[in-house]
Amino acid sequence: MSSIAKTSAKAYSVLIVSTFAFTVCFMVWMMFGVIGIPIKKSLDLSATQFGLLTATPILTGSLVRVPLGIWTDRFGGRIVMFLLMLSTVIPIWMMSYATQYWHFLVIGLFVGLAGGSFSVGTPYVARWFPKNRQGFAMGVYGAGNSGAAVNKFIAPALVVAFGWAVVPQVYAGVMLGAALLFWIFSASDPSHLVTSNISFKDQLKALKDPKVLRYCQYYSIVFGGYVGLSLWMVQYYVGEFGLEIRTAALLAACFSLPGGVLRAIGGWLSDKYGAHQVTWWVMWVSWICLFLLSYPQTDFTIQTINGPETFHIGLNIYLFTGLMFILGIAWAFGKASVFKYIGDDYPENIGTISGIVGLAGGLGGFILPIMFGAILDITGIRSSAFMLMYGVVWVSLIWMYLTEVRKSEVMGAKSIPSLS
């Protein structure tokens, strides 16, 4: 009994400190979502250039996820996470000395390594818990996505008080402190390592699995969309509603915060009802919210018996923020449910599969801000970002229906996994 209690205490210690470390990494990863606004103004960037600026760290954080997941399986999450966090401290600090556009892009690639922490921590914490608790554990760890909201609370205050260059200096110190705390309070278990006779090539064969590709597609929406909109929302509020940066960041956090914190509840729901049921309803809620968010501010005139009448259709700031809040909740649940799929289907290879799926989600987060900017430059319609996401979710619902829903019941008693 004491052994079980001791193991449980160590597991929760690992989970808590890993979640804290991931929160800091995600905060750094999303840094350009706020400091990019004064940089955009000082460098006179277009919407497309701004999108590329915010997305550059996302690219690196996505590309390193597969090798980091494999190294986590082989060497253990503790050492990989610690070294990864330390490797970002100097690039973060150097960001404060950048003066030209290409400086920010190049340094941003190295800062983006922080985003790879997800594919390290997910298998690391999952293996400390039994299978029927892994959805919860991965959901709690994934709540570190709330670092996007933390960034929106801290960075605007620093920008207004001291200028944008202070933000990376403060974040470098926070990252160093978080790395040391992680090393002190985390632990290693040799039994969690994947046996050495599994080759790099063998692990990458998972890319040929249709189920893995399907999970990549789901995650490119619930995580890629979350990252893309988290980076885009502060400047959207500034441009669409004429807010100053602190107010805009606070309202943007209404999307980012539930999108991160509530991931743990999504893990619990996925453990109880199954990954498929949760993901299916997440897609439908996303479809409805994005349909409403897509409608641009519109004035139209119709001829009546009393003459022409002009009407206005468009979301006010309160309805817009409410829909973004609901969308954040849905995607929080979806991020957890996708990784519940992985925990159920690939218990012996979580690191590699989570790295591949995380790569797909991260690449979505990289491509979307650039596409948001390009479409905005072409059309001049700010809500075009939501039009794009609406189309992606529409296609995804059709794909999910054809590959999963027709083969299973999503409502009723048969849809709930047996708890016996």
BELWOCOR-V830589 format. One record per residue. N is the residue number from 1. RES is the residue in one small letter. PHI is phi in radians with two decimals (NA if undefined). PSI is psi as a letter, one per 20 degrees, with the letter a starting at -180 (none if undefined). OMEGA is omega in whole degrees, -180 to 180 (* if undefined). Layout:
BEGIN
{{N:RES:PHI:PSI:OMEGA} {N:RES:PHI:PSI:OMEGA}}
END
This chain:
BEGIN
{{1:m:NA:g:180} {2:s:-1.12:h:179} {3:s:-1.12:g:179} {4:i:-1.12:g:180} {5:a:-1.11:g:-180} {6:k:-1.14:g:179} {7:t:-1.09:g:180} {8:s:-1.09:g:179} {9:a:-1.09:g:179} {10:k:-1.15:g:180} {11:a:-1.07:g:-179} {12:y:-1.24:h:175} {13:s:-1.11:g:177} {14:v:-1.07:g:-178} {15:l:-1.10:g:-176} {16:i:-1.16:g:-176} {17:v:-1.24:h:177} {18:s:-1.19:h:178} {19:t:-1.12:g:177} {20:f:-1.09:g:-180} {21:a:-1.09:g:-180} {22:f:-1.18:h:177} {23:t:-1.05:g:179} {24:v:-1.13:g:179} {25:c:-1.06:g:-179} {26:f:-1.22:h:176} {27:m:-1.02:g:179} {28:v:-1.16:g:-178} {29:w:-1.05:h:-177} {30:m:-1.65:j:-172} {31:m:-0.96:g:-176} {32:f:-1.17:i:179} {33:g:-1.06:h:178} {34:v:-1.90:g:-176} {35:i:-1.22:i:177} {36:g:-1.14:h:-178} {37:i:-1.19:g:175} {38:p:-1.15:h:177} {39:i:-1.15:g:178} {40:k:-1.02:g:-179} {41:k:-1.21:g:-177} {42:s:-1.24:h:-180} {43:l:-1.68:i:180} {44:d:0.96:l:-177} {45:l:-1.51:q:172} {46:s:-1.37:r:179} {47:a:-1.09:h:179} {48:t:-1.15:g:178} {49:q:-1.12:h:177} {50:f:-1.12:g:178} {51:g:-1.05:g:178} {52:l:-1.15:h:179} {53:l:-1.03:g:-178} {54:t:-1.21:h:-174} {55:a:-1.52:i:-175} {56:t:-0.98:g:178} {57:p:-1.08:h:-179} {58:i:-1.15:h:-180} {59:l:-1.05:g:-179} {60:t:-1.11:g:-180} {61:g:-1.05:h:178} {62:s:-1.40:g:-175} {63:l:-1.13:h:-178} {64:v:-1.49:i:-174} {65:r:-1.16:h:-179} {66:v:-1.14:g:178} {67:p:-1.08:h:179} {68:l:-1.14:h:177} {69:g:-1.10:g:179} {70:i:-1.18:g:179} {71:w:-1.14:h:177} {72:t:-1.15:g:176} {73:d:-1.06:h:-173} {74:r:-1.50:g:-171} {75:f:-1.91:i:180} {76:g:1.77:q:-176} {77:g:-1.20:h:-174} {78:r:-1.13:g:-177} {79:i:-1.23:h:-179} {80:v:-1.16:g:180} {81:m:-1.12:g:-178} {82:f:-1.08:g:-180} {83:l:-1.15:h:179} {84:l:-1.09:g:-179} {85:m:-1.13:g:179} {86:l:-1.11:h:-176} {87:s:-1.16:i:-177} {88:t:-1.66:i:-172} {89:v:-1.06:g:-178} {90:i:-1.12:g:177} {91:p:-1.03:h:178} {92:i:-1.06:g:-180} {93:w:-1.09:g:-178} {94:m:-1.13:h:-180} {95:m:-1.00:h:-177} {96:s:-1.19:i:-179} {97:y:-1.77:j:179} {98:a:-1.24:q:-179} {99:t:-2.25:h:-179} {100:q:-2.05:q:-176} {101:y:-0.99:g:-178} {102:w:-1.19:h:175} {103:h:-1.04:g:-178} {104:f:-1.11:h:-179} {105:l:-1.15:g:-177} {106:v:-1.18:g:-179} {107:i:-1.14:h:179} {108:g:-1.05:h:177} {109:l:-1.07:h:-180} {110:f:-1.35:h:176} {111:v:-1.07:h:-177} {112:g:-1.10:i:177} {113:l:-0.97:h:-180} {114:a:-1.03:h:-179} {115:g:-1.20:i:178} {116:g:-1.27:i:-177} {117:s:-1.09:h:-178} {118:f:-1.12:g:-177} {119:s:-1.33:i:173} {120:v:-1.53:g:-174} {121:g:-1.25:h:-177} {122:t:-1.05:g:177} {123:p:-1.20:h:-179} {124:y:-1.08:g:-178} {125:v:-1.33:h:-177} {126:a:-1.08:h:-175} {127:r:-1.30:i:175} {128:w:-1.50:i:-175} {129:f:-2.20:q:176} {130:p:-1.16:r:-173} {131:k:-1.02:h:-178} {132:n:-1.31:i:176} {133:r:-2.08:j:-176} {134:q:-1.21:h:177} {135:g:-1.06:g:178} {136:f:-1.13:g:-178} {137:a:-1.07:g:179} {138:m:-1.20:h:177} {139:g:-1.20:g:177} {140:v:-1.10:g:179} {141:y:-1.05:g:-180} {142:g:-1.13:i:176} {143:a:-1.11:i:173} {144:g:-1.08:i:172} {145:n:-0.98:h:179} {146:s:-1.12:i:172} {147:g:-0.99:h:176} {148:a:-1.10:h:178} {149:a:-1.31:h:177} {150:v:-1.01:g:177} {151:n:-1.03:h:-179} {152:k:-1.27:h:175} {153:f:-1.48:g:-173} {154:i:-1.47:g:-172} {155:a:-1.05:g:-179} {156:p:-1.06:h:179} {157:a:-1.11:g:179} {158:l:-1.19:h:180} {159:v:-1.08:g:-178} {160:v:-1.17:h:-176} {161:a:-1.38:g:-171} {162:f:-2.22:i:-175} {163:g:1.75:q:-172} {164:w:-1.13:h:-174} {165:a:-1.13:h:180} {166:v:-1.29:h:-176} {167:v:-1.03:g:179} {168:p:-1.11:h:177} {169:q:-1.16:g:177} {170:v:-1.14:g:-178} {171:y:-1.14:h:177} {172:a:-1.10:g:178} {173:g:-1.13:g:179} {174:v:-1.12:g:180} {175:m:-1.10:g:178} {176:l:-1.09:g:179} {177:g:-1.10:g:-180} {178:a:-1.15:h:179} {179:a:-1.10:g:180} {180:l:-1.16:g:178} {181:l:-1.12:h:178} {182:f:-1.05:g:-178} {183:w:-1.11:h:-177} {184:i:-1.21:g:-171} {185:f:-1.78:i:177} {186:s:-1.61:r:-178} {187:a:-2.63:r:178} {188:s:-2.17:q:176} {189:d:-2.41:o:-178} {190:p:-1.01:h:-179} {191:s:-1.23:i:180} {192:h:-1.46:i:-176} {193:l:-1.38:q:174} {194:v:-1.31:p:-177} {195:t:-1.02:q:-172} {196:s:-1.22:i:-179} {197:n:-1.39:i:174} {198:i:-1.52:o:-175} {199:s:-1.43:r:176} {200:f:-0.99:g:-179} {201:k:-1.15:g:180} {202:d:-1.09:g:-179} {203:q:-1.17:h:-179} {204:l:-1.29:i:177} {205:k:-1.11:i:178} {206:a:-1.06:h:179} {207:l:-1.10:i:180} {208:k:-1.50:i:-177} {209:d:-1.38:p:-179} {210:p:-1.02:h:179} {211:k:-1.13:h:178} {212:v:-1.09:g:179} {213:l:-1.12:h:179} {214:r:-1.18:g:178} {215:y:-1.17:h:175} {216:c:-1.06:g:-179} {217:q:-1.14:g:178} {218:y:-1.06:g:-174} {219:y:-1.25:h:178} {220:s:-1.14:h:176} {221:i:-1.55:g:-171} {222:v:-1.25:h:176} {223:f:-1.77:g:179} {224:g:-1.05:g:177} {225:g:-1.12:h:178} {226:y:-1.08:g:180} {227:v:-1.13:g:-178} {228:g:-1.04:g:-179} {229:l:-1.27:h:176} {230:s:-1.08:h:178} {231:l:-1.26:h:-171} {232:w:-1.63:h:-166} {233:m:-1.20:h:-178} {234:v:-1.09:g:179} {235:q:-1.20:h:177} {236:y:-1.15:g:178} {237:y:-1.08:g:180} {238:v:-1.08:g:-177} {239:g:-1.33:g:-174} {240:e:-1.37:h:-174} {241:f:-1.99:i:176} {242:g:1.20:k:-178} {243:l:-1.53:q:171} {244:e:-1.45:r:-164} {245:i:-1.09:h:-178} {246:r:-1.21:g:178} {247:t:-1.14:g:179} {248:a:-1.06:g:180} {249:a:-1.15:h:180} {250:l:-1.13:g:179} {251:l:-1.23:h:177} {252:a:-1.11:h:178} {253:a:-1.18:i:176} {254:c:-1.13:h:173} {255:f:-1.59:g:-174} {256:s:-1.21:h:-175} {257:l:-1.17:g:177} {258:p:-1.11:h:178} {259:g:-1.12:i:177} {260:g:-1.86:g:-173} {261:v:-1.09:g:-174} {262:l:-1.38:j:177} {263:r:-1.06:h:179} {264:a:-1.09:h:177} {265:i:-1.16:h:175} {266:g:-1.06:h:176} {267:g:-1.13:g:179} {268:w:-1.14:g:178} {269:l:-1.09:h:179} {270:s:-1.19:h:175} {271:d:-1.09:h:-174} {272:k:-1.43:g:-173} {273:y:-1.87:i:-180} {274:g:1.74:q:-176} {275:a:-1.12:h:-175} {276:h:-1.11:g:-178} {277:q:-1.08:g:-179} {278:v:-1.12:g:-178} {279:t:-1.11:g:-179} {280:w:-1.04:g:-179} {281:w:-1.27:h:174} {282:v:-1.04:g:-180} {283:m:-1.10:h:-180} {284:w:-1.22:g:177} {285:v:-1.08:g:178} {286:s:-1.05:g:-179} {287:w:-1.04:g:-179} {288:i:-1.16:g:-179} {289:c:-1.07:g:-177} {290:l:-1.20:h:175} {291:f:-1.06:g:-180} {292:l:-1.23:h:-180} {293:l:-1.21:h:-176} {294:s:-1.26:h:-172} {295:y:-1.27:p:-178} {296:p:-1.33:r:173} {297:q:-1.09:p:-170} {298:t:-2.30:p:170} {299:d:-2.00:p:177} {300:f:-2.42:q:-176} {301:t:-2.07:p:176} {302:i:-2.14:q:178} {303:q:-1.53:p:177} {304:t:-2.00:r:179} {305:i:-1.17:i:179} {306:n:-1.75:j:-178} {307:g:1.91:a:-179} {308:p:-1.20:p:177} {309:e:-2.17:p:-180} {310:t:-1.85:p:-179} {311:f:-2.17:q:178} {312:h:-2.10:p:176} {313:i:-2.18:p:178} {314:g:2.96:q:180} {315:l:-1.35:p:170} {316:n:-1.42:r:-173} {317:i:-1.13:h:-178} {318:y:-1.30:g:178} {319:l:-1.16:h:179} {320:f:-1.05:g:-179} {321:t:-1.14:h:178} {322:g:-1.11:g:178} {323:l:-1.15:h:178} {324:m:-1.13:h:178} {325:f:-1.10:g:179} {326:i:-1.12:g:179} {327:l:-1.08:h:178} {328:g:-1.08:g:178} {329:i:-1.11:g:-179} {330:a:-1.03:g:-178} {331:w:-1.25:h:174} {332:a:-1.08:g:178} {333:f:-1.12:g:-178} {334:g:-1.14:h:179} {335:k:-1.08:h:179} {336:a:-1.26:h:-176} {337:s:-1.18:h:178} {338:v:-1.10:g:-180} {339:f:-1.36:i:170} {340:k:-1.19:h:172} {341:y:-0.90:g:-176} {342:i:-1.13:g:179} {343:g:-1.07:h:180} {344:d:-1.30:g:-171} {345:d:-1.58:h:-175} {346:y:-2.38:l:-176} {347:p:-1.10:h:-178} {348:e:-1.62:i:-175} {349:n:-2.43:k:-175} {350:i:-1.06:g:-176} {351:g:-1.05:g:-178} {352:t:-1.15:g:-178} {353:i:-1.16:g:178} {354:s:-1.12:h:177} {355:g:-1.15:g:-180} {356:i:-1.17:g:180} {357:v:-1.14:g:177} {358:g:-1.09:h:176} {359:l:-1.06:g:179} {360:a:-1.08:g:178} {361:g:-1.12:g:180} {362:g:-1.14:g:178} {363:l:-1.12:h:173} {364:g:-1.07:g:178} {365:g:-1.15:h:177} {366:f:-1.38:g:-175} {367:i:-1.27:h:-172} {368:l:-1.06:g:180} {369:p:-1.03:h:178} {370:i:-1.14:g:178} {371:m:-1.18:h:176} {372:f:-0.98:g:-179} {373:g:-1.15:g:-178} {374:a:-1.12:g:-180} {375:i:-1.16:h:178} {376:l:-1.12:g:178} {377:d:-1.09:h:-177} {378:i:-1.35:g:-173} {379:t:-1.67:h:-175} {380:g:1.34:j:-179} {381:i:-1.84:o:-176} {382:r:-1.14:h:-178} {383:s:-1.25:j:177} {384:s:-1.06:h:176} {385:a:-1.06:g:180} {386:f:-1.33:h:175} {387:m:-1.06:g:179} {388:l:-1.09:g:-179} {389:m:-1.13:h:178} {390:y:-1.06:g:179} {391:g:-1.10:g:180} {392:v:-1.13:g:179} {393:v:-1.16:h:179} {394:w:-1.05:g:178} {395:v:-1.09:g:-178} {396:s:-1.16:h:177} {397:l:-1.08:g:179} {398:i:-1.10:g:-180} {399:w:-1.10:g:-179} {400:m:-1.14:h:179} {401:y:-1.11:g:-177} {402:l:-1.20:h:-174} {403:t:-1.68:h:-176} {404:e:-2.21:g:-168} {405:v:-1.12:h:-180} {406:r:-1.13:i:-177} {407:k:-1.75:i:-177} {408:s:-2.58:r:178} {409:e:-1.61:p:-178} {410:v:-1.84:i:176} {411:m:-2.39:q:178} {412:g:1.65:r:-174} {413:a:-1.11:h:-177} {414:k:-1.25:i:-178} {415:s:-1.40:i:-177} {416:i:-1.66:p:-179} {417:p:-1.06:q:176} {418:s:-1.13:p:-180} {419:l:-1.68:j:-178} {420:s:-1.40:none:*}}
END
